[in-house]
Amino acid sequence: MSSVSQTPSPEERGTALLCCNIMDILYHFYRFCSPRIPSLPLAAALLLMAALLSAAALPMRAQALPPPTATVSGEGLTLPVYEGFEALAPLFASAGDTTLIVNFWATWCAPCVEELPYFEELTRQRGDAPYRVVLVNLDFRRQLQRRLLPFVKDRALQSTVVVLDDPDANAWIDRVDPEWSGAIPATLVFNKWKREFREQSFTRDELQTLIHSFTGSTE
């Protein structure tokens, strides 16, 4: 399986930076104390702890999405591909403190394309807010190289984009939400406290209001 490069979220980068800062502080502490104290078991233990924390910051990226079954590359991009809903299903069972905003879309769907800037705005303005946008693309497999990759590049999408390659939608749409007819755009927003599904296209204000109801702030 090909490797997948995903851009770390702000909170993931913040965790990694914090671990690096801890490492730096403890290193200088060790440099200061080592000439003065022959044996430093406590300092050695602290250095080991900091190293483990730094290493733990890297796998956080992989935990954000299930491992893909394939990738598609071109236009200087690499996107994860999930061949069958079962491969992506763990995403919908991973509710935690972070609110997941999962939008189902396709490049051939005009209402989907029209509302994409509103999801991108959420990603750009997120800062340290506890939510993440995942754009689940439903383009046909033969369109990925010709349409999807140029689309993502031309619009410089910053949200996480993944491909779901499972044309038998009737076999899996109920697992997203029992009320979903299969039409797109469709959006599922959830965390460990709350879950809402919308089979609609959003205005900017409608989307902002929905996310505010989960996070308390989007502006």
C-alpha positions as CSV (number, residue, x, y, z in Angstrom):
1,M,0.0,0.0,0.0
2,S,1.3,3.4,-0.9
3,S,2.0,5.9,1.8
4,V,-0.3,8.8,2.3
5,S,0.8,12.4,3.2
6,Q,-1.8,14.2,5.3
7,T,-1.3,17.8,6.5
8,P,-1.3,17.9,10.3
9,S,-4.2,19.8,11.9
10,P,-3.3,22.9,14.1
11,E,-3.9,20.9,17.3
12,E,-1.6,18.1,16.1
13,R,1.1,20.6,15.2
14,G,0.6,22.3,18.5
15,T,1.1,19.0,20.4
16,A,4.2,18.2,18.4
17,L,5.6,21.7,19.1
18,L,4.8,21.3,22.8
19,C,6.7,18.0,22.9
20,C,9.7,19.5,21.2
21,N,9.7,22.4,23.7
22,I,9.7,19.9,26.5
23,M,12.6,18.1,24.9
24,D,14.5,21.3,24.6
25,I,14.0,22.4,28.2
26,L,15.0,19.0,29.5
27,Y,18.0,18.8,27.3
28,H,19.3,22.2,28.6
29,F,18.5,21.1,32.1
30,Y,20.6,18.0,31.6
31,R,23.5,20.0,30.1
32,F,23.4,22.4,33.1
33,C,23.3,19.6,35.7
34,S,25.5,16.9,34.2
35,P,28.9,18.5,35.1
36,R,27.7,19.1,38.6
37,I,26.0,15.8,39.5
38,P,27.8,12.5,38.7
39,S,24.6,10.5,38.4
40,L,21.4,11.8,37.0
41,P,18.8,9.0,37.1
42,L,15.9,11.4,37.4
43,A,17.1,13.6,34.5
44,A,17.6,10.5,32.4
45,A,14.1,9.4,33.1
46,L,12.7,12.8,32.2
47,L,14.6,12.8,29.0
48,L,13.2,9.4,28.1
49,M,9.7,10.5,28.9
50,A,10.0,13.6,26.7
51,A,11.4,11.4,23.8
52,L,8.3,9.2,24.1
53,L,6.0,12.2,24.1
54,S,7.6,13.5,20.9
55,A,7.3,10.2,19.3
56,A,3.6,9.9,20.3
57,A,2.9,13.2,18.6
58,L,3.6,11.8,15.2
59,P,1.1,8.8,15.2
60,M,-1.7,11.2,16.1
61,R,-2.0,12.0,12.4
62,A,-2.5,8.4,11.5
63,Q,-5.2,8.0,14.1
64,A,-7.3,10.8,12.5
65,L,-8.3,8.7,9.5
66,P,-8.5,4.9,8.9
67,P,-5.7,3.5,6.8
68,P,-6.6,3.8,3.1
69,T,-6.7,0.8,0.8
70,A,-5.1,2.7,-2.0
71,T,-4.0,6.2,-3.1
72,V,-4.3,8.3,-6.2
73,S,-1.5,10.7,-7.1
74,G,-1.0,13.5,-9.6
75,E,-0.8,17.3,-9.9
76,G,1.7,17.1,-7.0
77,L,-1.0,15.6,-4.7
78,T,-1.6,12.3,-3.1
79,L,-5.1,11.5,-1.8
80,P,-6.2,8.4,0.2
81,V,-8.7,6.1,-1.5
82,Y,-11.1,3.8,0.4
83,E,-12.2,0.9,-1.8
84,G,-15.4,0.0,-0.2
85,F,-17.3,1.7,2.7
86,E,-16.0,-0.8,5.2
87,A,-12.5,0.6,4.9
88,L,-13.8,4.1,5.8
89,A,-16.4,3.0,8.4
90,P,-14.1,3.4,11.4
91,L,-14.2,7.2,10.8
92,F,-17.9,7.2,11.7
93,A,-17.3,5.3,15.0
94,S,-14.5,7.6,16.1
95,A,-16.6,10.2,17.9
96,G,-14.6,12.1,20.6
97,D,-14.2,15.6,21.8
98,T,-13.3,16.8,18.3
99,T,-16.4,17.5,16.2
100,L,-16.1,15.8,12.8
101,I,-17.7,17.5,9.8
102,V,-18.0,14.9,7.1
103,N,-19.3,16.2,3.7
104,F,-20.1,13.9,0.9
105,W,-19.6,15.5,-2.5
106,A,-18.5,15.1,-6.1
107,T,-16.9,17.4,-8.7
108,W,-19.9,16.7,-11.1
109,C,-22.4,17.9,-8.4
110,A,-23.0,21.6,-8.9
111,P,-24.6,22.2,-5.4
112,C,-21.7,20.4,-3.9
113,V,-19.2,22.6,-5.6
114,E,-21.2,25.7,-4.7
115,E,-21.0,25.0,-1.0
116,L,-17.4,23.8,-0.8
117,P,-16.1,27.3,-0.1
118,Y,-18.1,27.4,3.1
119,F,-16.5,24.2,4.3
120,E,-13.1,25.5,3.3
121,E,-13.8,28.7,5.3
122,L,-14.4,26.5,8.4
123,T,-11.0,24.9,7.9
124,R,-9.2,28.1,7.3
125,Q,-10.7,29.9,10.4
126,R,-10.5,26.9,12.7
127,G,-7.4,27.8,14.7
128,D,-7.5,25.8,17.9
129,A,-11.3,25.1,17.7
130,P,-12.0,21.4,18.3
131,Y,-13.4,20.4,14.9
132,R,-12.2,19.0,11.6
133,V,-13.6,19.0,8.1
134,V,-13.4,15.8,6.0
135,L,-14.5,16.0,2.4
136,V,-15.5,12.5,1.2
137,N,-15.4,12.6,-2.6
138,L,-17.7,10.3,-4.6
139,D,-16.3,10.8,-8.1
140,F,-16.2,7.7,-10.3
141,R,-12.8,6.0,-10.2
142,R,-12.0,6.9,-13.8
143,Q,-12.5,10.6,-13.0
144,L,-10.0,10.8,-10.2
145,Q,-6.9,11.6,-12.3
146,R,-8.7,13.7,-14.9
147,R,-11.1,15.7,-12.7
148,L,-10.7,15.3,-9.0
149,L,-6.9,15.9,-8.7
150,P,-6.9,19.1,-10.9
151,F,-10.0,20.3,-9.0
152,V,-8.3,20.0,-5.6
153,K,-5.2,21.6,-6.9
154,D,-6.9,24.5,-8.7
155,R,-8.9,25.4,-5.7
156,A,-6.1,24.8,-3.3
157,L,-8.4,22.9,-0.9
158,Q,-7.1,22.9,2.7
159,S,-9.7,20.5,4.2
160,T,-8.9,16.8,4.4
161,V,-10.0,15.2,1.1
162,V,-10.5,11.5,0.8
163,V,-12.0,9.3,-1.9
164,L,-14.7,6.7,-1.2
165,D,-14.8,4.2,-4.1
166,D,-17.9,2.2,-3.5
167,P,-20.6,2.6,-6.2
168,D,-23.1,0.3,-4.4
169,A,-24.4,3.3,-2.3
170,N,-27.6,1.4,-1.3
171,A,-25.4,-1.0,0.6
172,W,-23.9,1.7,2.9
173,I,-25.8,4.9,3.0
174,D,-28.0,3.6,5.9
175,R,-24.8,3.2,7.9
176,V,-24.1,6.9,7.6
177,D,-27.7,7.8,8.4
178,P,-31.0,5.8,8.0
179,E,-32.8,8.8,6.6
180,W,-30.3,9.4,3.8
181,S,-31.7,8.8,0.3
182,G,-28.2,8.8,-1.2
183,A,-28.5,12.3,-2.8
184,I,-25.6,14.7,-2.5
185,P,-24.5,17.0,-1.1
186,A,-25.0,15.5,2.3
187,T,-23.2,16.3,5.6
188,L,-22.8,14.4,8.8
189,V,-21.6,16.4,11.9
190,F,-20.9,14.5,15.1
191,N,-18.9,14.2,18.3
192,K,-19.4,12.1,21.4
193,W,-22.2,14.2,22.6
194,K,-24.2,15.0,19.5
195,R,-24.9,13.9,15.9
196,E,-26.7,15.6,13.1
197,F,-27.2,14.6,9.4
198,R,-28.3,17.0,6.7
199,E,-29.2,16.0,3.2
200,Q,-29.0,19.5,1.7
201,S,-26.8,22.2,0.3
202,F,-25.8,24.9,2.7
203,T,-25.6,28.6,2.6
204,R,-22.7,30.0,4.5
205,D,-24.9,31.2,7.4
206,E,-26.7,27.8,7.6
207,L,-23.4,25.9,7.9
208,Q,-21.9,28.4,10.4
209,T,-25.0,28.1,12.6
210,L,-24.9,24.3,12.5
211,I,-21.2,24.1,13.5
212,H,-21.7,26.8,16.2
213,S,-24.4,24.5,17.7
214,F,-21.6,21.9,18.2
215,T,-18.6,24.0,19.0
216,G,-20.0,27.2,20.4
217,S,-18.0,29.4,18.0
218,T,-17.0,29.5,14.3
219,E,-16.3,33.2,13.8
